[in-house]
Amino acid sequence: MQLGTATGAKIPLSRHGEGTQSLAVLMLFSAFLEARPEGAPVLALEEPEAHLHPSAIRALWDLVRGFSGQKLISTHSGEFLAATEIGDVRRLARTPDGIKAFRVPRDLLSDDETRKFSYHIRRARGELLFARCWLMVEGETETWVYPAAARALGLNLHREGVRLVEFSQSDAGMLAKVADALGISWLCVGDDDSNRAKVERALGPHVDGADQVDTLVFPYPDIEVNLLGHGYDAIYRNHMPTQNLQKLTKAPGDSGYWQEYAANLPKRAKTRAASEVAVEIEARGRSGVTPEIRSVLEEIVAMVQEGEP
């Protein structure tokens, strides 16, 4: 069997890469099914995404979806999952009772929750569904700071199967629903501020009723306040507009000074400073990690390790 190339040359299939060979076999199988429409075939594929470019992986699902009959596919590809409806996914995980299959029931999420999940998780970060545990955090500052703090502490979150999931732009309750259904443990870290009650309402039922040990913690009033009070104020000062500094009514050292300082930081200044703080945390090592952040990271690693069968 020979395949044509962009230049018109025909090259034996055996001389092509493994990804091309796999696709050729699938297309041959597709042609066979079209020629023999009778019956109900069952197609079982093991990691069909192997050796394929990410763009080709998503296109592969369109090919496979067009096959008649039932499809059973095992994959380690977030790209492949990104093209798959969540109701069609079965997550196999090792538990103290052996290997179990988890799924998201089709009636678990509302239409709005399904839309949010598809936009924020499935299509953008399909690899999150392979995680053992989600560390749910509020915003961009946390997504910069927590991985840097883990590295400073010598903790390998990827090796432990922990992934960060930002919930401020999606829906914390929806994320907890999906995690519980798929057997993914989670720990949610929120600011102890005016938004706390909203987060507690969204996650309360899942904290009380989940099979695994799920936790909701509020270790600080605000992560910027936490970082400002532990020696990172010089970085934030470089991003504080002069007119905002002039609005401060409290003096350094006064009670509530850092809260007022953080409240006057523009959102853009917070996110710009966050990446610099992350670099500085790694440079300082263990001493650069605040006690509150260290406690969260140690707790989530302990959760994962205690859950190992």
C-alpha positions in Angstrom: 0.0 0.0 0.0 1.3 3.4 -1.0 0.3 6.9 0.1 0.6 10.0 -2.0 2.5 13.1 -0.6 2.1 16.8 -1.2 4.8 16.6 -4.0 2.9 13.9 -5.8 5.3 11.1 -4.9 3.9 7.8 -3.7 5.7 6.3 -0.7 5.0 2.8 0.8 3.0 3.0 4.0 5.8 1.2 5.9 8.0 4.2 5.2 5.6 6.7 6.8 5.6 7.5 10.5 3.6 5.5 13.1 0.9 8.2 13.3 0.3 8.2 9.6 0.2 4.4 9.6 -2.4 4.4 12.4 -4.6 6.9 10.5 -4.3 4.8 7.3 -5.5 1.7 9.1 -8.5 3.6 10.5 -9.4 5.0 7.2 -9.2 1.6 5.7 -11.5 0.3 8.4 -13.9 3.1 7.6 -14.0 2.1 4.0 -14.6 -1.5 5.0 -17.6 -0.5 7.1 -19.0 1.5 4.2 -18.7 -1.4 1.9 -20.2 -3.8 4.5 -23.1 -1.9 6.1 -24.8 -4.9 7.6 -24.2 -5.8 11.3 -23.3 -3.7 14.3 -19.5 -3.6 14.7 -17.7 -2.9 17.9 -14.5 -0.9 17.5 -11.9 -1.0 20.3 -8.9 1.3 20.1 -6.0 1.7 22.5 -4.5 5.2 22.5 -5.2 6.0 18.9 -3.7 9.5 19.5 -0.2 8.0 19.8 2.4 9.8 17.6 -0.1 12.3 16.3 0.1 16.1 16.2 -2.5 17.7 18.7 -4.4 19.1 15.7 -4.6 15.7 14.1 -5.8 14.2 17.4 -8.9 16.4 17.4 -9.5 15.6 13.7 -9.1 11.9 14.5 -12.2 12.0 16.8 -14.3 13.3 13.9 -13.2 10.2 11.9 -13.9 7.8 14.7 -17.2 9.3 15.6 -18.4 8.7 12.1 -17.9 4.9 12.4 -21.1 2.9 12.8 -21.5 0.7 15.8 -20.1 1.0 19.3 -16.7 2.6 20.0 -14.5 1.7 23.0 -11.5 3.9 23.2 -8.7 4.1 25.9 -6.7 7.3 25.9 -4.2 9.4 27.8 -4.8 12.5 25.6 -6.4 15.7 26.9 -6.8 16.7 23.3 -8.8 13.6 22.6 -11.0 14.2 25.6 -11.5 17.8 24.5 -13.4 16.6 21.5 -15.5 14.1 23.5 -18.8 14.9 25.2 -18.4 14.5 29.0 -21.3 12.0 29.1 -19.4 9.6 26.9 -16.3 9.6 29.1 -15.6 6.8 31.6 -12.7 7.5 34.0 -11.0 4.3 35.3 -9.3 4.9 38.7 -7.6 2.7 41.3 -9.4 2.8 44.6 -9.1 0.8 47.9 -11.8 -1.5 46.5 -10.0 -2.1 43.2 -10.3 -0.4 39.8 -13.6 1.5 39.4 -15.2 3.2 36.5 -16.6 6.7 37.1 -18.8 8.8 34.9 -20.8 12.0 34.8 -24.5 11.2 34.5 -26.1 13.0 31.6 -28.7 14.6 33.9 -26.1 15.8 36.5 -25.4 19.2 35.1 -27.8 21.9 34.0 -27.6 23.3 30.5 -25.7 26.4 31.9 -23.3 24.2 33.9 -22.7 22.0 30.9 -21.8 25.1 28.9 -19.4 26.4 31.6 -17.8 23.0 31.9 -17.3 22.6 28.1 -15.8 26.1 27.8 -13.6 26.2 30.9 -12.5 22.6 31.3 -13.3 20.1 28.5 -12.4 22.1 25.4 -9.6 24.1 27.0 -8.0 21.7 29.6 -9.1 18.2 28.9 -6.0 16.8 30.8 -7.6 17.9 34.1 -9.9 14.8 33.8 -6.8 12.6 34.3 -5.9 14.3 37.7 -6.1 12.5 41.0 -6.9 15.7 42.8 -7.9 19.3 42.0 -6.6 22.3 43.9 -9.4 24.8 43.2 -8.2 28.4 43.5 -9.9 31.7 42.9 -7.8 33.6 40.4 -4.7 34.2 38.4 -2.5 35.2 41.4 -3.1 31.7 42.9 -2.3 30.0 39.6 1.1 31.7 39.6 1.9 31.5 43.3 0.9 28.0 44.3 3.0 26.0 41.8 6.0 28.2 42.6 5.5 27.7 46.3 5.2 23.9 45.8 8.5 23.9 43.9 10.1 26.0 46.7 8.9 23.4 49.2 10.2 20.5 47.1 6.7 19.2 46.4 6.0 17.9 42.9 2.3 18.5 42.3 2.4 16.9 38.8 3.9 13.7 40.2 1.2 13.6 42.9 -1.5 14.0 40.3 -2.6 17.4 41.6 -3.8 20.0 39.1 -4.8 23.6 39.7 -8.3 24.7 38.6 -9.4 28.3 38.7 -13.0 28.7 39.6 -13.7 32.4 39.7 -14.6 32.6 36.0 -16.5 29.3 36.0 -18.6 27.7 38.8 -17.2 26.2 41.9 -20.3 24.1 42.5 -20.2 22.7 39.0 -16.6 21.8 39.3 -17.3 19.9 42.5 -20.1 18.0 40.9 -17.9 16.8 38.1 -15.0 16.0 40.4 -17.2 14.0 42.7 -18.8 12.1 39.8 -15.4 11.2 38.3 -13.9 10.2 41.6 -11.4 13.1 41.7 -10.6 14.5 45.1 -10.5 18.2 45.5 -9.5 21.0 47.9 -10.9 24.5 47.4 -9.0 27.5 48.6 -11.0 30.8 48.9 -10.4 34.2 50.3 -12.0 34.9 53.7 -13.8 38.0 52.3 -17.3 39.1 51.2 -17.3 36.4 48.6 -16.8 33.6 51.1 -20.6 33.0 51.7 -21.2 32.5 48.0 -18.4 29.9 47.7 -19.7 28.1 50.8 -23.2 28.0 49.4 -21.9 26.6 46.1 -19.7 23.9 47.7 -21.5 23.1 51.0 -23.6 20.2 49.7 -20.5 18.6 48.1 -18.4 19.0 51.2 -21.0 17.2 53.3 -22.1 14.5 50.9 -19.0 13.5 48.9 -17.6 10.0 49.2 -14.0 11.2 49.3 -12.5 13.7 51.8 -13.2 17.0 50.1 -12.2 20.3 51.9 -13.1 23.9 51.7 -10.6 26.3 53.4 -10.2 30.1 53.8 -6.6 30.5 55.0 -6.3 34.3 54.5 -8.5 37.4 54.0 -7.0 37.9 50.6 -4.0 36.3 48.9 -2.4 39.7 48.1 -2.8 40.7 51.8 -1.1 37.4 52.7 1.8 38.0 50.4 2.1 41.7 51.2 2.4 40.9 54.9 5.1 38.4 54.4 7.8 40.4 52.6 6.6 40.8 49.0 5.4 44.4 49.4 8.3 45.8 47.4 7.2 43.9 44.3 3.6 45.2 44.6 4.8 48.7 45.2 6.4 48.7 41.8 2.9 48.1 40.3 0.9 50.5 42.5 -0.1 53.7 40.7 1.0 56.9 42.5 -2.6 58.1 42.7 -3.6 54.9 44.4 -0.8 55.2 47.0 -2.1 58.7 47.8 -5.5 57.3 48.7 -4.1 55.2 51.6 -5.2 56.5 55.0 -3.4 54.1 57.2 0.3 54.1 58.0 2.6 51.0 57.6 2.4 48.9 60.7 -1.2 50.0 61.5 -3.9 47.3 61.8 -5.6 46.8 58.5 -2.8 48.6 56.5 -2.2 45.6 54.1 -5.9 45.1 53.6 -6.3 48.8 52.6 -3.2 48.5 50.4 -4.5 45.4 48.6 -7.9 47.0 48.1 -6.3 49.9 46.2 -4.3 47.7 43.9 -5.8 47.6 40.4 -6.6 44.2 39.1 -4.0 44.5 36.4 -1.4 45.4 38.9 -2.2 42.3 40.9 -1.8 39.9 38.0 1.3 41.6 36.7 2.9 41.4 40.2 1.9 37.7 40.6 4.4 36.4 38.1 7.2 38.3 39.7 6.2 37.1 43.2 6.3 33.6 41.9 9.8 34.0 40.7 10.8 35.5 44.0 9.2 32.7 46.0 11.3 30.1 44.2 14.4 32.2 44.7 13.8 32.4 48.5 13.0 28.7 48.8 11.1 27.3 51.8 11.5 30.6 53.8 9.7 32.4 51.0 6.5 30.4 51.3 3.9 31.9 53.7 2.7 29.6 56.5 -0.9 29.7 55.1 0.1 28.7 51.6 2.5 26.0 52.9 -0.4 24.6 55.0 -2.7 24.3 51.9 0.0 22.6 49.8 1.0 20.1 52.5 -2.7 19.3 53.1 -3.5 18.6 49.5 -0.4 16.4 49.1 -1.4 14.5 52.3 -4.9 14.1 50.9 -3.6 12.4 47.7 -1.1 10.2 49.5 -3.7 9.1 52.1 -6.1 8.2 49.4 -3.6 5.8 47.7 -4.8 2.1 47.9 
